Amino acid sequence: MAGAAGAATAIATAEGAVENGRAVQLDREAEGESWIVGVASGQTRHEVTVSADGEEVLEQGEEVALTDDKIAELDRATVTLTEAVETAFGEVDGTLARAGDLGEINGLLTWVVQINETGTGEVLDVGINAEDGSVTGVGS
């Protein structure tokens, strides 16, 4: 389940494990045995490891303080990471490599979703405007 549905399930599970949690990053472990979800809450980013099916928290690990700049970006983002991933899979067919990396690209607050494209195996970056949900670009 490395597509949009699996990613959404993993995100929801990880967010539920952290009080007032909001997913900010999603990675697939190399062997596909689990998801690693970065979840922000207040001024802290929590690392939550979720099972491959996305339904069980396996571990809650490292906690890192968020910078004021990162908190401000998260406050500006009205599009969730789940919505960004779903939009990206509407553009590219494949499996999720990584999602998150919220930041300014060409003056737009953007989520970057990396998808291993079906057929080519090429990793494509799909930019999603974090304020209105539009696709800002697709490329490698």
C-alpha positions in Angstrom: 0.0 0.0 0.0 2.5 2.6 -1.1 -0.1 4.7 -3.1 -2.3 7.5 -2.0 -4.6 5.4 0.1 -1.7 3.7 2.0 -0.1 7.1 2.6 -3.3 8.6 3.9 -3.8 5.8 6.3 -0.3 6.0 7.6 -0.6 9.8 8.0 -3.9 9.5 9.9 -2.5 6.8 12.2 0.6 8.9 13.0 -1.3 12.1 13.5 -3.6 10.3 15.9 -0.6 9.2 18.0 0.5 12.8 18.7 -1.8 15.2 20.5 -2.8 18.0 18.1 -0.6 16.3 15.5 -0.2 17.4 11.9 1.9 15.4 9.4 4.8 17.3 7.9 6.8 14.6 6.3 6.3 11.0 5.1 9.0 8.5 4.1 8.7 4.9 3.1 11.3 2.6 4.7 13.6 1.2 2.0 12.2 -2.3 2.3 8.6 -1.1 2.4 8.1 -2.6 5.8 7.0 0.6 7.5 6.3 4.3 7.1 8.2 7.0 8.9 6.0 10.1 9.6 7.1 13.4 10.9 4.3 14.9 12.9 4.3 18.5 14.2 2.6 19.5 17.4 3.2 22.9 18.9 6.9 23.6 18.6 8.0 20.0 18.3 8.4 17.5 15.4 7.8 13.9 16.4 9.0 10.9 14.4 6.4 8.1 14.3 7.0 4.8 12.7 3.8 3.1 11.3 3.3 -0.4 10.0 3.4 -1.1 6.3 -0.5 -1.2 6.1 -0.5 2.2 7.9 -2.8 1.0 10.7 -0.4 0.5 13.7 2.1 2.7 15.4 5.3 0.7 15.8 7.4 3.3 17.5 7.5 6.9 18.5 11.1 8.1 18.3 13.0 11.3 18.1 11.6 14.7 19.0 13.1 17.8 17.4 12.3 21.5 18.1 10.8 23.3 15.1 12.2 26.6 14.1 10.0 29.7 14.2 10.3 29.9 10.3 9.0 26.3 10.0 6.2 26.9 12.4 5.2 30.0 10.4 5.2 28.0 7.1 3.0 25.3 8.7 0.6 28.0 9.9 0.4 29.3 6.3 -0.2 25.9 4.8 -4.0 25.4 4.4 -3.4 22.2 2.3 -2.6 19.2 4.4 0.2 16.7 3.6 -2.5 14.1 2.9 -4.2 16.4 0.4 -0.9 17.1 -1.3 -0.1 13.4 -1.7 -3.6 12.7 -3.1 -3.2 15.5 -5.6 0.3 14.3 -6.6 -1.0 10.8 -7.3 -3.6 12.4 -9.6 -0.7 13.6 -11.7 1.7 10.7 -11.6 1.0 6.9 -11.3 3.4 5.1 -9.1 4.4 4.5 -5.5 5.3 7.1 -2.9 9.0 7.6 -2.3 8.8 10.6 0.0 6.5 13.6 0.8 6.9 16.7 2.8 9.7 19.2 2.4 7.4 22.2 2.8 9.1 25.4 1.7 9.2 28.3 -0.7 9.7 27.5 -4.3 9.5 30.3 -6.9 7.8 32.4 -4.3 5.1 29.8 -3.5 4.7 27.8 -0.3 5.0 24.3 -1.7 4.8 20.7 -0.6 7.1 18.4 -2.6 5.9 14.8 -3.2 8.3 12.3 -4.7 6.7 9.4 -6.6 8.4 6.4 -8.2 6.7 6.5 -11.6 5.1 3.2 -12.7 6.8 1.8 -15.8 10.0 4.0 -15.8 10.9 3.8 -12.1 12.0 7.4 -12.3 11.5 9.5 -9.2 9.4 12.5 -10.1 9.0 15.5 -7.8 5.4 16.9 -7.8 5.0 20.3 -6.4 1.7 21.2 -4.7 0.9 24.7 -3.7 0.4 24.5 0.1 -2.1 27.4 0.1 -4.5 26.5 -2.7 -3.7 22.9 -3.6 -2.8 23.5 -7.3 0.0 21.6 -9.0 3.0 23.8 -9.4 5.2 21.5 -11.4 6.2 17.9 -12.2 9.8 16.9 -12.9 12.8 14.9 -12.0 
